[in-house]
Amino acid sequence: MTRYDAVVVGAGHNGLTAAAYLARAGLSVLVLERLGHVGGAAVSAQAFPDFPTRLSRYSYLVSLLPEQIATDLALDLDLVSRSTASYSPVVRGGRHTGLLVERDEGEATRASFRALTGSDDEYDAWRAFYAGLGDLAAQVAPTLTRPLATDVELRRAVDPEIWRDVVEQPLGRAIERRFRDDLVRGVVGTDALIGTFASLHDPSLIQNRCFLYHLIGNGTGEWRVPVGGMGAVTDALAGAAVAADAQIVTGAGVSSIRPADSGAGAEVRWHDGEQEHVVEAGHVLANVAPWVLRILLGEDEDPVTKPEGAQLKINFLLSRLPRLRSGLDPRIAFAGTLHLAEAQSDLEVSWAAATRGELPEPPPGEVYCHSLTDPSILGDVPDGTHTLTYFGLHTPARLFEADPVAAKAEAVRLAIASLDAVLEDPIDSVVMRSPSGEPCIEARIPQEIEAELAMPGGHIFHGDLDWPWASSRARLESPAERWGVQTSYDAVLLCGAGARRGGAVSGLGGHNAAHALLESR
């Protein structure tokens, strides 16, 4: 075929979501993927050739994927809850201790707050704050798969104090007003900084928007582990798209998108490594970052507006879980999110250091052990083997520009040192090694994320997140505008993380672009 109703550029999870919806609606759909496989950042990979374990190489947890999308597309996907929400090791009075938060908070959580802070006051404040956030999430979550709600509608439906704290003023103010303990403040604030380089007091409120996205998934904000790794999410979506007769071509690098002068349709050029192809599309759904899309549309690269990622991702394979100096069972501590150097003061000092062009020391970061929740990813390995994933904050791409190799090595060293600081067993004593003695450690800096996934600047959200609603003054006349997927061209829609309600592994960009297209027909 040389003409399709819809051509999807990029077979990441959003592109596959869009293709599945459109093909199920009877449209002819072609998906073009630059890489030799589908999935984008939502993939599982055998990171260490000598071991069969398949790690979630890039993205690693699922929260925002609406149950409605899973139901609509009949996805064969199992998402499992983690038994621990978080554990945050800390040294108090010269003693190693920590803050434990159960997934279903009970007496152990209250006792941990009491032991750390000396009373129940912080836990009571915690429960009050997250109850209010839960009410906000319950209002916002259902709107994500509908045309955009407005800020006025949502503000009327939620508690004014919560709206002020999350939407109208820097999040750091609310955290400091509601909580006294430095570690508790940091545990709350870290959700505002995952993939976002900012101070908790940034006047732009980009940290507030990141915080909101981390708390609204399906109205609960719970982050779950996909059985089989992130590749299972991709496999389920690709299966749904193919079953509906969407055509997927990998190894297809799109070089240009040319909207017709009439505004109806567009021409897409792509190369398969041997020859160039041209295909016409009624609509093009761009599952690429808006910055990349502008280049495909013929504009020059603009370094000023290029996004900047700020994360360090490290995957480990361990012979066993290391013991913690606090004495907590590692099967509990590592079952959820383990916070490192993430007290509020740590976060602000690290942000300031990175702003000056210095690698933070110690760097703030979070650790996950997915194999505790989903041992199926391990494969045939010795008993006791586990995966470990580190996600570092406040490591913007600018810190690696001058000497990427040396800066990466130093960043990894600092990250491991921050983990070792809370461990009885250093990572070097438990990391698996190849037959040649190489440790099973795989790291990615923003520049490598950009090179491998075409995410400009290595920004995992394709750019700063926006509020998942529209201003009451916004123009919402066309279907694309109402669904938050519009571009400067009627025939080209955003369907990726750069759409208004994109970001994270959610399928929302694909769902909303598909519905905008269907509404316009």
C-alpha distance (Angstrom), angle and dihedral (degrees) to the residues before:
residue distance angle dihedral
M1 . . .
T2 3.77 . .
R3 3.80 97.3 .
Y4 3.80 130.7 48.0
D5 3.76 133.1 179.1
A6 3.80 87.6 -126.3
V7 3.79 134.5 14.1
V8 3.81 114.7 -164.6
V9 3.81 114.8 -155.4
G10 3.79 108.0 -150.7
A11 3.81 129.0 23.1
G12 3.77 97.9 -137.5
H13 3.78 115.7 132.5
N14 3.83 92.4 -82.4
G15 3.78 93.2 51.0
L16 3.80 90.6 50.1
T17 3.80 90.4 48.4
A18 3.80 91.3 53.3
A19 3.81 92.0 46.1
A20 3.79 92.1 51.0
Y21 3.81 93.8 50.7
L22 3.80 94.0 45.9
A23 3.78 95.9 44.7
R24 3.79 90.9 48.2
A25 3.80 87.0 54.2
G26 3.82 89.5 57.3
L27 3.81 100.4 -101.9
S28 3.80 122.4 137.5
V29 3.81 106.1 -113.6
L30 3.80 132.8 -170.9
V31 3.82 120.4 -171.7
L32 3.82 117.0 -161.4
E33 3.82 118.4 -162.5
R34 3.81 124.1 -174.0
L35 3.80 94.5 -154.2
G36 3.78 126.0 68.2
H37 3.79 91.3 -110.0
V38 3.79 139.0 37.7
G39 3.80 127.6 -113.0
G40 3.80 106.4 66.9
A41 3.80 106.2 -153.1
A42 3.82 93.3 -8.2
V43 3.80 98.0 80.9
S44 3.78 139.9 120.8
A45 3.77 117.6 -139.1
Q46 3.79 140.5 -179.6
A47 3.78 92.4 -119.1
F48 3.80 95.6 178.6
P49 3.85 112.4 47.9
D50 3.80 94.9 -152.5
F51 3.82 93.2 57.9
P52 3.83 128.9 54.8
T53 3.81 95.2 -140.3
R54 3.81 112.8 126.8
L55 3.79 113.1 -147.7
S56 3.79 129.4 -163.7
R57 3.79 90.7 -112.3
Y58 3.81 100.3 -165.4
S59 3.83 119.9 0.0
Y60 3.77 110.8 34.2
L61 3.85 115.5 178.8
V62 3.81 137.4 40.7
S63 3.80 126.0 -138.9
L64 3.78 111.7 129.9
L65 3.83 98.2 52.3
P66 3.82 101.0 112.9
E67 3.77 117.9 -129.8
Q68 3.80 85.7 -132.6
I69 3.83 91.0 66.3
A70 3.81 91.6 48.1
T71 3.81 89.6 50.7
D72 3.81 96.3 42.9
L73 3.80 92.3 52.3
A74 3.83 95.5 36.0
L75 3.80 89.9 -127.0
D76 3.78 116.7 -163.3
L77 3.78 93.4 -139.4
D78 3.79 133.4 134.0
L79 3.81 117.3 -157.1
V80 3.80 114.4 -170.8
S81 3.79 129.1 -158.4
R82 3.79 119.8 -124.0
S83 3.80 115.8 -123.6
T84 3.82 92.9 -135.2
A85 3.79 125.5 46.8
S86 3.80 96.5 -161.3
Y87 3.78 146.0 -29.9
S88 3.80 122.4 -158.4
P89 3.82 116.6 -167.0
V90 3.78 116.3 -151.6
V91 3.79 140.6 164.3
R92 3.82 114.2 -122.4
G93 3.78 122.7 176.7
G94 3.80 89.8 -9.4
R95 3.81 91.2 -56.3
H96 3.80 127.1 113.6
T97 3.79 110.3 -124.1
G98 3.80 136.5 135.3
L99 3.80 150.0 -161.9
L100 3.81 116.7 -97.1
V101 3.80 121.2 -162.3
E102 3.79 115.6 -174.1
R103 3.80 119.6 -146.2
D104 3.78 88.2 -121.4
E105 3.79 98.5 34.8
G106 3.78 113.8 -131.0
E107 3.79 141.2 148.5
A108 3.82 93.0 -52.1
T109 3.80 89.8 60.4
R110 3.80 93.4 47.6
A111 3.81 90.7 46.8
S112 3.81 90.9 50.5
F113 3.81 91.9 52.2
R114 3.79 90.1 47.2
A115 3.81 93.8 49.4
L116 3.80 91.8 48.4
T117 3.80 100.0 42.9
G118 3.81 103.8 24.7
S119 3.81 98.3 -119.0
D120 3.80 144.3 37.8
D121 3.80 93.1 -102.4
E122 3.82 96.9 97.3
Y123 3.79 92.9 46.5
D124 3.79 91.5 49.1
A125 3.81 89.0 50.6
W126 3.82 89.3 47.2
R127 3.79 92.4 52.8
A128 3.79 92.7 46.9
F129 3.81 93.0 49.8
Y130 3.79 95.3 47.2
A131 3.79 91.7 45.2
G132 3.79 88.1 57.7
L133 3.80 90.8 46.0
G134 3.79 88.8 50.6
D135 3.78 90.1 55.8
L136 3.81 89.9 50.2
A137 3.82 91.3 48.5
A138 3.80 91.1 49.4
Q139 3.81 89.1 57.5
V140 3.81 97.8 42.8
A141 3.82 102.0 40.3
P142 3.83 97.6 66.9
T143 3.82 90.7 51.5
L144 3.81 93.9 58.9
T145 3.81 93.1 81.7
R146 3.81 94.8 42.5
P147 3.81 133.3 68.4
L148 3.79 109.2 -69.3
A149 3.77 118.1 -70.4
T150 3.79 116.3 -144.1
D151 3.76 128.7 -115.3
V152 3.80 90.0 -117.0
E153 3.81 92.7 56.0
L154 3.78 93.8 49.5
R155 3.79 96.1 41.2
R156 3.79 89.6 57.1
A157 3.81 90.9 52.6
V158 3.82 99.9 53.1
D159 3.78 138.8 58.6
P160 3.83 109.8 -78.9
E161 3.81 92.7 -134.3
I162 3.81 93.3 54.1
W163 3.80 90.8 46.3
R164 3.80 90.5 51.5
D165 3.80 93.0 46.4
V166 3.80 95.8 49.4
V167 3.80 105.5 27.2
E168 3.79 110.9 24.8
Q169 3.80 109.0 39.1
P170 3.81 136.9 29.7
L171 3.78 109.9 -72.9
G172 3.78 91.6 -128.5
R173 3.80 90.0 71.1
A174 3.79 93.2 57.3
I175 3.79 92.4 45.4
E176 3.80 92.8 50.8
R177 3.80 92.8 45.2
R178 3.80 94.7 48.4
F179 3.83 101.7 38.3
R180 3.80 135.0 42.0
D181 3.80 103.2 -172.6
D182 3.81 116.1 89.9
L183 3.81 94.5 -143.0
V184 3.80 94.5 46.2
R185 3.80 89.1 50.4
G186 3.79 90.0 52.2
V187 3.79 95.1 47.6
V188 3.80 88.5 54.5
G189 3.80 93.9 43.8
T190 3.79 99.2 48.0
D191 3.81 92.2 77.4
A192 3.79 86.5 65.3
L193 3.80 93.2 58.9
I194 3.80 106.7 46.3
G195 3.80 102.4 123.5
T196 3.81 90.7 -10.8
F197 3.80 123.2 102.9
A198 3.78 106.3 -150.2
S199 3.76 146.4 109.7
L200 3.78 116.4 -103.2
H201 3.81 84.4 -118.6
D202 3.81 96.5 51.4
P203 3.84 107.8 142.3
S204 3.83 91.1 -145.2
L205 3.84 88.5 69.0
I206 3.82 92.7 -139.7
Q207 3.80 86.2 136.0
N208 3.82 90.3 54.8
R209 3.79 91.5 53.1
C210 3.80 91.6 49.5
F211 3.81 89.2 48.8
L212 3.80 91.8 52.3
Y213 3.81 93.5 51.1
H214 3.79 90.5 52.1
L215 3.80 91.6 56.2
I216 3.80 108.2 40.2
G217 3.81 105.0 64.0
N218 3.83 107.9 134.7
G219 3.79 88.2 -20.2
T220 3.80 93.1 -68.8
G221 3.80 105.4 67.8
E222 3.79 90.7 -139.9
W223 3.81 114.0 158.5
R224 3.80 111.7 -143.3
V225 3.79 136.5 -169.9
P226 3.83 118.0 -119.4
V227 3.80 110.2 -133.4
G228 3.78 106.5 -118.0
G229 3.80 92.6 25.1
M230 3.79 130.3 -89.9
G231 3.78 89.3 -50.3
A232 3.80 87.4 71.0
V233 3.81 89.0 64.5
T234 3.80 90.4 52.6
D235 3.80 93.1 44.9
A236 3.80 91.6 52.3
L237 3.81 93.3 49.2
A238 3.81 94.1 43.7
G239 3.78 89.3 49.3
A240 3.80 90.9 52.3
A241 3.81 92.0 49.2
V242 3.81 95.0 47.6
A243 3.81 92.2 44.7
A244 3.80 87.7 57.1
D245 3.85 90.4 51.7
A246 3.79 99.5 -103.5
Q247 3.80 110.8 153.6
I248 3.81 116.2 -130.6
V249 3.81 121.4 -165.0
T250 3.81 119.2 -173.6
G251 3.79 125.2 -165.3
A252 3.80 86.5 41.6
G253 3.79 111.2 133.2
V254 3.79 111.8 -164.8
S255 3.80 111.7 -142.5
S256 3.80 102.2 177.9
I257 3.79 145.8 6.6
R258 3.80 115.2 -156.8
P259 3.82 116.6 -172.9
A260 3.79 114.1 -148.9
D261 3.80 116.7 -103.1
S262 3.78 88.3 -121.0
G263 3.79 90.1 58.8
A264 3.81 90.6 -120.8
G265 3.79 112.8 114.5
A266 3.77 133.3 -24.4
E267 3.78 142.7 -123.6
V268 3.81 119.6 -120.2
R269 3.82 122.8 -162.0
W270 3.77 120.8 -161.5
H271 3.78 138.9 166.6
D272 3.79 128.3 -141.3
G273 3.80 95.6 -162.3
E274 3.79 93.8 -91.2
Q275 3.77 107.7 46.1
E276 3.76 142.5 7.7
H277 3.78 122.3 -108.1
V278 3.79 131.8 -163.3
V279 3.77 124.2 -156.7
E280 3.79 131.6 176.8
A281 3.79 121.3 -134.8
G282 3.75 133.8 -166.9
H283 3.81 85.3 -147.7
V284 3.79 134.0 3.3
L285 3.80 117.6 -144.4
A286 3.79 109.0 -158.6
N287 3.79 113.9 -149.0
V288 3.79 90.5 179.9
A289 3.79 131.5 94.0
P290 3.82 114.1 -78.8
W291 3.82 88.5 -118.5
V292 3.81 90.1 57.0
L293 3.80 92.2 43.6
R294 3.79 91.0 58.0
I295 3.81 89.1 56.8
L296 3.82 91.7 49.2
L297 3.81 87.5 51.5
G298 3.81 90.0 57.4
E299 3.79 103.8 -94.9
D300 3.82 123.1 131.6
E301 3.79 121.1 -104.6
D302 3.80 109.5 -91.7
P303 3.82 111.6 -154.4
V304 3.80 91.3 -171.6
T305 3.82 93.7 63.8
K306 3.81 96.7 36.0
P307 3.83 110.7 123.3
E308 3.79 119.8 -119.1
G309 3.77 123.2 -142.4
A310 3.79 119.5 -148.9
Q311 3.79 109.7 -167.8
L312 3.78 139.6 104.6
K313 3.82 115.5 -152.2
I314 3.81 119.9 -163.7
N315 3.81 126.4 178.9
F316 3.80 120.7 -162.8
L317 3.79 134.6 -174.0
L318 3.82 111.7 -152.0
S319 3.80 132.7 -165.6
R320 3.81 87.6 -140.9
L321 3.76 139.7 -14.5
P322 3.81 112.5 -83.2
R323 3.80 120.7 -121.0
L324 3.80 118.6 -112.9
R325 3.79 124.7 -126.4
S326 3.80 89.1 -130.1
G327 3.80 89.0 63.6
L328 3.81 95.8 -124.3
D329 3.80 113.9 144.9
P330 3.84 105.4 -96.0
R331 3.82 89.8 -139.2
I332 3.81 86.2 65.5
A333 3.80 98.7 37.1
F334 3.80 95.8 49.3
A335 3.81 97.0 38.1
G336 3.80 91.9 85.3
T337 3.81 133.0 17.9
L338 3.79 113.7 -40.5
H339 3.81 110.7 -156.6
L340 3.80 120.1 -146.5
A341 3.82 123.3 -166.8
E342 3.81 90.0 -15.9
A343 3.78 104.2 133.2
Q344 3.79 108.5 129.2
S345 3.79 92.0 -105.1
D346 3.82 90.1 51.0
L347 3.80 91.4 51.8
E348 3.77 94.0 50.2
V349 3.81 94.6 44.7
S350 3.81 90.5 49.1
W351 3.79 92.4 48.7
A352 3.80 90.6 50.6
A353 3.83 91.6 49.2
A354 3.81 92.4 50.4
T355 3.80 90.1 47.2
R356 3.81 87.6 56.9
G357 3.82 89.5 51.8
E358 3.80 96.9 -101.9
L359 3.80 129.2 125.8
P360 3.83 106.6 -114.7
E361 3.80 115.2 -110.6
P362 2.94 112.1 -131.0
P363 3.80 93.9 18.9
P364 3.80 119.0 -144.6
G365 3.77 112.5 -118.0
E366 3.79 147.2 150.7
V367 3.79 130.2 -129.0
Y368 3.80 129.6 -152.8
C369 3.80 132.5 -174.5
H370 3.80 105.9 -159.5
S371 3.79 94.1 174.8
L372 3.82 90.2 68.8
T373 3.80 88.5 62.5
D374 3.81 97.8 31.8
P375 3.82 113.4 25.0
S376 3.82 90.0 171.9
I377 3.82 90.1 85.5
L378 3.81 91.7 64.6
G379 3.80 99.6 70.5
D380 3.80 121.0 -170.7
V381 3.79 101.3 -15.4
P382 3.83 133.3 135.0
D383 3.80 117.3 -75.4
G384 3.79 112.9 -87.6
T385 3.80 95.4 31.4
H386 3.80 115.0 141.7
T387 3.78 140.7 174.6
L388 3.78 123.0 -126.1
T389 3.80 126.8 -166.6
Y390 3.79 124.8 -164.4
F391 3.81 121.4 -163.1
G392 3.79 112.6 -170.1
L393 3.79 125.7 -156.9
H394 3.82 132.0 -150.2
T395 3.80 96.0 28.6
P396 3.83 101.0 124.0
A397 3.78 120.7 -171.0
R398 3.81 91.2 -109.2
L399 3.83 89.8 71.4
F400 3.81 90.8 64.1
E401 3.80 100.8 42.0
A402 3.81 100.9 92.4
D403 3.82 97.5 48.3
P404 3.82 111.8 0.2
V405 3.81 95.7 -179.5
A406 3.80 96.6 50.9
A407 3.81 94.4 38.9
K408 3.80 91.5 49.8
A409 3.80 91.9 50.2
E410 3.80 90.6 50.2
A411 3.82 92.6 46.5
V412 3.81 90.8 52.0
R413 3.80 90.7 47.4
L414 3.79 91.6 52.0
A415 3.81 92.3 46.4
I416 3.81 92.4 52.0
A417 3.81 90.5 45.6
S418 3.81 90.4 54.1
L419 3.80 89.4 51.8
D420 3.78 93.1 45.3
A421 3.80 89.2 53.2
V422 3.82 90.0 70.6
L423 3.81 97.4 36.9
E424 3.77 132.0 90.8
D425 3.81 88.2 -158.3
P426 3.83 113.7 47.8
I427 3.79 115.7 -131.1
D428 3.80 90.9 -114.8
S429 3.82 89.3 62.7
V430 3.82 94.6 55.1
V431 3.81 105.5 30.1
M432 3.81 115.4 113.5
R433 3.78 117.1 -118.3
S434 3.78 134.4 -151.1
P435 3.84 119.7 -118.8
S436 3.81 87.0 -94.6
G437 3.81 91.1 54.7
E438 3.81 98.6 -105.6
P439 3.83 112.7 147.2
C440 3.81 115.8 -117.9
I441 3.80 95.7 -114.9
E442 3.80 123.2 133.0
A443 3.81 120.6 -176.6
R444 3.80 134.9 -175.8
I445 3.80 128.2 -165.5
P446 3.84 124.0 -166.6
Q447 3.82 93.0 -93.7
E448 3.80 90.6 56.7
I449 3.80 91.8 47.2
E450 3.81 88.1 54.0
A451 3.82 93.6 47.5
E452 3.80 94.3 47.1
L453 3.81 101.9 37.3
A454 3.84 103.9 22.3
M455 3.79 90.3 -121.6
P456 3.81 102.3 150.5
G457 3.77 111.5 -117.4
G458 3.80 88.4 -1.9
H459 3.82 89.1 -81.6
I460 3.80 106.4 164.1
F461 3.82 92.9 -154.4
H462 3.85 93.7 46.2
G463 3.81 86.6 -117.4
D464 3.78 139.8 -19.5
L465 3.80 113.7 -33.3
D466 3.78 119.7 -111.7
W467 3.79 129.3 -148.2
P468 3.82 110.1 -81.0
W469 3.78 91.2 -124.3
A470 3.80 137.0 56.3
S471 3.76 130.0 -106.5
S472 3.78 112.5 -105.9
R473 3.81 85.8 -119.4
A474 3.82 94.5 53.1
R475 3.78 121.7 117.1
L476 3.80 107.7 -111.8
E477 3.79 102.0 168.0
S478 3.82 103.6 120.4
P479 3.82 126.6 54.8
A480 3.82 89.2 -114.1
E481 3.80 91.2 54.7
R482 3.79 93.0 45.8
W483 3.81 90.7 52.2
G484 3.84 94.9 42.5
V485 3.83 96.1 -119.5
Q486 3.81 102.9 105.8
T487 3.79 127.2 133.1
S488 3.81 130.6 -179.9
Y489 3.81 89.0 -82.7
D490 3.80 126.3 65.7
A491 3.80 92.3 -144.0
V492 3.83 95.0 51.4
L493 3.80 122.2 71.5
L494 3.79 131.9 -179.0
C495 3.78 110.8 -121.6
G496 3.80 102.7 166.0
A497 3.79 140.8 72.3
G498 3.80 89.5 -62.9
A499 3.80 92.6 66.3
R500 3.80 114.6 103.5
R501 3.79 93.5 -95.1
G502 3.79 96.6 31.5
G503 3.77 128.4 113.5
A504 3.81 129.4 99.0
V505 3.81 124.2 27.1
S506 3.78 99.9 -51.5
G507 3.78 111.3 119.9
L508 3.81 86.4 -136.2
G509 3.79 95.4 121.1
G510 3.79 90.7 53.3
H511 3.79 95.1 41.8
N512 3.80 93.6 49.5
A513 3.82 95.9 44.7
A514 3.79 90.6 50.0
H515 3.79 91.9 50.4
A516 3.80 91.9 47.1
L517 3.81 90.1 52.7
L518 3.79 93.1 47.1
E519 3.80 91.1 48.2
S520 3.81 90.5 52.8
R521 3.82 95.1 54.9
